[in-house]
Amino acid sequence: MLVRALVIAAYAVMTLVIGALGLKKARTFNDYFLGGRTVGPWMSAFTYAAAYFSAVLFIGFAGKVGWGFGLSGLWIAVANALVGVLGVWVLLGNRIRRMSVELKVTTMPEFLEKRYGSRFLKLIASLAIFLFLVPYSAAVFIGLSYLFKANFGLAYGTALLFMGLFTAFYLVLGGYKSMTMIDVVFGMIMCFGSAVLIASTLQKAGGLGDLTAGLAAIDPRLTGAVGPGGAWPLFALVFLTSVAPFAMPQLVQKFYAIRDDRAVRRGMIASTAFAALIAGAAYFTGAAARLFLTPGSAPGAFAGGRPAFDVLMPEFLAKVVPPSLSIVMLLLILSASMSTLAALVLISSSSVVKDLYAGFVNPAVADRTLTRMMRVTSAIFILLSVILAYFRPATIVAILSVSWGAIGSFFLGPFVWGLVSKKVTKFGALASALLGLGTCLGLSLAGMPPAEAGTIGMVMSFAVNPLASRFR
């Protein structure tokens, strides 16, 4: 316990020192939000993939998807790497970077305004970002709090308060430049931790053959191409988590900050390999959890004989990973989560400060004032996320699916078509955003699982823009 506490303390000090160094370099809004548009390929590769994955993956998705779908959950990892990372970098990376420079935009709502000539679209896009990224951030805080509760015996509320304060101090200091500097370190920790996790799981199971045989003995479908959860729910999870990144503001922003086209080409391979390792480790070990966790062996991971999905992976890590390496797992999930939280907080605060305040209230606001307001709004966003996380309104997977589904359903049609086609119009963009979001939220309220509702909403958004543009 003492060693773990000392390592976490050293980690926190390192993170805050880098944040303080970033404070000296973040003198303007462009410095704070985009790192001066000078971020190189390795930093961009690590910061993109690190922002993609977090405690939501390792605690929420690995537990629930692994338990419900077995090894077929690895299809999600494959699609995340090849579509959500490589596909985005290859198809849109250079387009996004060039567009941001040519149109002189720094946020997605600004792009939508200039591309479609619609201030109303900018307004509702800004509101959508802030509103629907709060639950995503809350889901990350929930996962981290469960992790600290399992490792240090802290009460859930205490762990949540600690993580909220730590995130606020780190990010409010230095902004994007600090985030990219520390993401390289976080990325190396995540790679090493993922390798340790896979090796420990295989060693504990007696090898890959024994692991698959054990899962098949529980339920043969756990080793099949489609697990017990069924084909449509699995497809919805694959689609939601792999296609939404084409229009997720916190991921798109990485291309605004990258240095040049060459950096995009070099960064895409590293980011894809990194994502494949991280996602593969999470879904593989999540499936293996059924071998080691039962109501008898891990009562804390079950409630009334049924699995408590958000608690499965902390219990699994405690049973599988050797005590001497448990700190590596803690750092793995903490590093992934800090990167994601940093990206979410920056994007959400910019939607209020840059897009709403500077866009509609005070266009003549001074750059220094804008930067100060970004820091204050970042702290407010963290506070709202922590409050929502405290009440734990649903499982991590459900919260994340609502957030990603809503954001993807709103932005996929307007953003992607706006980048690749000159024929789409303001009417088409508004129709696709509103119909996509309305479909997603309406189906969710009607009782459809959030991942499936989000998938249908995103398909609607993407299909409507070019069709509606034919009429106006």
N, C-alpha and C positions, 0 to 999 in steps of 0.2 A: 504493500500500500504506500509506504513512504517513497519507494523508488518511483512508482507511477506518479505520485504527487510532484516529486522533484522534476521529473521529465516534462510533465504538463506545464509546470511553472517556467521551465527553461524555454519551452515552446512558446508560451504566452509572451515572455520577455522578448524573444527574437521577433515575433510578429509585431509587437508594439514598437520595437526599435525601427523596424523597416517602415512602419506606418509613420513614425516621426521623421525619418529620412525623406519619405515621400512628401511630407508637409512642406519641406523646404523647396521642393521642386514644383509643387502645385500652387502656383501664384495666380493663374488665370483659370477661367472655366474650362477652356480647352485642355489645359494641363490636368485639371482635376478629373474631368470626365473622360478624356480620350488619351491621356498620356502624351499630349502634343502631337498625335498621329505619327509617332516614331517607333512604334513597337515592332520588334523583329519577329522572325518566323518561329523560333523556339518558344519565346514568351507567348506568342499568339496561340501556338499549338497547345501548350499546356493550359493556358487560361481558358480556351474554348472548351476543351474536354473536362477540365476541372469544374467549370461552371455548369456543365451538362449533368454531372453526377454528384451525389451528396449522400447524407444520411437517409434521404428519401429512398435511394436505391438500396443501400446496404442494410438498412433497418426495415423499411416498409415493403418495398417491392421484392427484395430477395426473400423475405419471410413469407409474404402472402402468395406471390407467384410461384416460388419454389415449392411451397406446400401444396398448392392447388394444381399446378401443371407439371411438376417434376422437371425432368431434363429438357422437356420441350420449351421451357422458359428460355433456353439458350437461343431460340429463334429471335427473341427480343434483343439479346446482346448482339447477334450478327447484324440485324437490321439497324440497330442503333449506330454501330460502327460504319457500315457500308452506306446507309442512307442518311441517317441523322448527322453524321460527321463528314465522311468522304463525299457523299452526294451534295451536301450543302457547300462544301469548299470548292468542288469542281464546277458545279452548275451556277452558283451564285456568288462565290467569294470575290472574284475580280469585279463583277458587276456592282456589288454592294459598295466596295471600296471606291471605285471610280464615280459612282453615282453620288456618294456622300461628298466627294471633292468637287465635282462639277456643279451640283446644286447648292453647295455650301450648307449642308445640313449635318446635324450632330445627333438627331434622334429620329425614330421611326415616324412619330406624328408629324414632324417637320417635313419628312420626305413625302408623306401622303398629302400634305397640304400643297406642296409645290408641284408634285406630280399630277394631281387631279384638280388643282386650283380650288380647293374647298377648305375653308376655315372650320366649317362645321365638322368635317371628317377629322380634322386635327383635334378638335375639342373632345369628341366622343372617344377618339383613340387614346388620348391622354388619360381620360377618366377610366377607360377599360384597363389600361396598364396598371394604374395604381390600385384599382379595386380588386383585380383578379390575381395580382402578384402578392398581395398580403397573405392569402391562404397558402400559397406556395411556400413563402418564407416561414409561415407558422408550422407547416409540415416538417420543414428542415429542423426547426427548433424542437419540435416534439421528438424527432428521432434522436437528436443529440442529447436531449434531457433523459430519455430512456437509457441511453448509453452510459452517461455519467452516473445515473442512479444505480445501474448494474455494477459499474466498476468501483465506485467510491462509497456506495451506500447512502448517497444523498437523497433527501426527499425530492420528489419530482419538481416542486415549485422552486426549491433552492437551486437545483441544477439549471432550471430554466432561467432564473434570474442571473446566475453567473454567466451563462452563454449570451444572454442579451446584452449585458454590460460589456463583456469582452468584445463582442462584435461591434458595438457602438464605438468604443474607444479606438479600435483598430481602423475601422473604415472612415470615421469622421475625420481622422487625421490626414491621410495622404491621398485618398481617392484612387483612380485607376492605375496610376503609375506604381503605387505601393502594391496594389493587387497583382499586377503582372510580375513584379519582382518576387513576391512571396509565392506566387503560383508555381514558379519553377521548382522551388523547394518543396511545396505541397505535392507537386506532381511526382517528384522522385520518391517521396514518402509513400504515396499511393501505389506506385509501381512495385516497390519493395514489399509493402504490406499485402498487396494482392497476391504476389508470388508466395509469400509466407502462408497466406490463408489457403491457397490451393494445395500447397505441399502438406500442410498440417491436416487438411481434410482427407487427402488421399492416404496419408500415413495412418490416421486414426481408423479409417475404413478398411485398411488392409489392401489398398490398391484399387485401381479403377474397376477391375473385374469384379471384385467383392462388393464394391459400392453399387454398381449397376445391378448385380444379382440381388443385393439386399433390397434395393428399391423395387425391383420386379416382384420380390416375394411379398412385399406390402401391397402392391397393386401393379400389375403388368403395364398398365397405361402410363405409369410414372417414367418409364424408359422409352415410351413410344414417341412417334413424330408429333402427335397431338396428345397432350396430357388429359387427365380426368376433367379438367375445367371446360373442355370443348373447343371446337375450331373457331367459332365466331368470337367468343370472349378473348381467345388468344390472339386472333387477328386484330381485334380492336386495340389490345395493349401494344402490339407490334406497330400498328399504324399510328396510334396516338403519340407514342414516345419517339418514333422515328421520323414522322412527317412534320409534326409541330415545330421542330427546330428550324425549318425553313422560314418560319415567321415569328419565332420567339424573340422579343426585343432584346433580352439580356444576352442572347447568343449572336444575333445580328450585329450588335454593337461592337463585337470583337473585330469585325471587318472594317468598321469606321476608323479604328485606331491603328490598323496594321500599316506598315511602312510603304510597301509597293507591291506590284504584281509578282515579282520574284519571291518575296516573302510569303505570299499566298501559296505559290507552287511548292515551296520547300516546307511550309508548315502543314500542308494537308496530310502528308504521309505520316509524320510524327503524331499528329492529332488522332488519326484513324487507328494507328497501332496502339496508342495509349488507351483510346476508348474501348477497343476490343479486349484488352487485358482487364481493364477495370470492370466493365459490364460482364464479361465472361466469368470472372472470379465471383462476382456477386450472385449471378443466377445459378451457377454451378453449385456453389456452397449452400445457396438457399434450398435447392432441391435435395441436397445431402442431409439437410436438417432433419428430415423425417426418419433417418436411420438412428438418430441419437436422442431425439426428444419424444418423451411420452408423458402422460399425466403423472406417472409414477416416478420417472427419473428427473423430470423438470416441472414440478407442480406450479412454479411461478409463471410458466409460459402457457398455462391453460386456465380457463375459467369455466367451471361447470362441465369439464371434460372436453371442451372445444378449444382449439388453439386461439390464443390472443396474438394475432399476427404481428403487432408492433413490438411484441416482447420476445418473439421466437429467436431472432438473430442475436440479441445480447446474451440470451441463455446458451445458444449454440456456440458462440465464440468462447464463452467461459468453459465449455466442455471439451472443445476440440483443440483450441490453440494452447500450447504449453504456457504455463504462467510466466516463464521468462520472456516470452514473445507477446504477451497480451498487450503490453504498452504499444507495440507496433500497430495492432489492430485499432487501438484507441486513436492513435495518431492518424491512421489511414482514414477513418471515418470523419474525424475532426477536420483534417485537411480538405477532404472533398467538400465538406459542408461549409467551411469558411469561404471557400472560393465561390460556391453557389450563392451564399448569403451576400457576399460583397457585390456580385453581379446584380442580384435582385434589388438590393438597396440603392445602388447607383441609378439603375434604370427607373425605378419607381419614383425616386426623389426628383430626377430630371423631368419626369412627366408633369410634376406639379410646378417646379421652379422654372424650367426652360420653356416648356410647352404651354402651360396655363398662365403662370404669372407674367413671364416675359412676352408671351405670345398674345395675351388678351388684356392684361391689367396694366402693365407698365413696360411697354416695348423699349423705352429708353433707359432701362435699369443698367447701372454700372456693372462692369464685369466682376469687380471685386465683391460687390453686393450679391451678385448671382452666386458666386462661389461660396460665400458665407451662408446664404440661404440653402444651398445644396447640403451643407453639413448639418444645419438645423433640421431640415426636412428628412434627411437620412435617419437622424435620431428618432424622429416622430414615427417614421415607417417601422423601425425596429420595435418601438414601444407597442404599436398596434399589433404587430405580428406576435409579439410575446404574449400580449393579452389574449389573443385568439388561441394561441398554443396552450395557454393555461387551462382553457375550458375543454380542449380536446373534443371538438364537435363530431369527429368521425375518425376512421382509420387513416393512416398516412397515405395509403394508396388512393382512397376515396377523395381526400382533400386535394392531393396532387392532380388526380384525374379531372376534377372540376376546374382547377386552375388552368392546366395545360389545354383542356378541351375548350374552355371559354376563350382563352387568348388565341389559340390556333384557329378556332371557328371565326373569330372576328378578323384576324389579320391575314390569314393564308391567301384568300382570294385577292384582296386589294394590294397586298405587298408583292407577292410573287408575280402576278400579272402586270402590275405596274412597272416591275423591273424588266420584264422580257417582251412586253408588247406595247406598241404605240396606239393600238386600236381600242383599248379599254377606256371607258369614260368615267366621269364623276358619278353619274347615275349608277353605272355598273358596280363601281367600288362601294358606294353606300349600300346598294341592295345586297351585295355579297356579304358585307360586314354585318349588317343588321339581320339578314335572314339566317346567316350562319350562326351567329350568336344566339338568336332567338330559338333556332332549332335545337341547339345544344342545351340551353337552359330549360326549354320547354320539355324536352324528353327526360332530362334529369329530374325535373319536378314531377313528371308523370310516373317516376319510379324506375326508369331504365338505368342500369349501372353507368356511372359517370364516364368510364372509358369508352363504352359503346355510344353513349350520347355525344361525346366529344368527337368520335370518329365520324359519325353521320353529319354533325355540324360542320366539320372541316371539309368533307366532301361537298356539302351544300355550298359553302363559301367559295371553294375553288371553281365549282361548276357555274355558279350564278354570274360571276363578273363578266366573262366574255358573252354570255347569252343576253344578259340585261343591257350590255353596252350596245347591242344591235338596235335597241329601241330608242335610245337617247344618247 
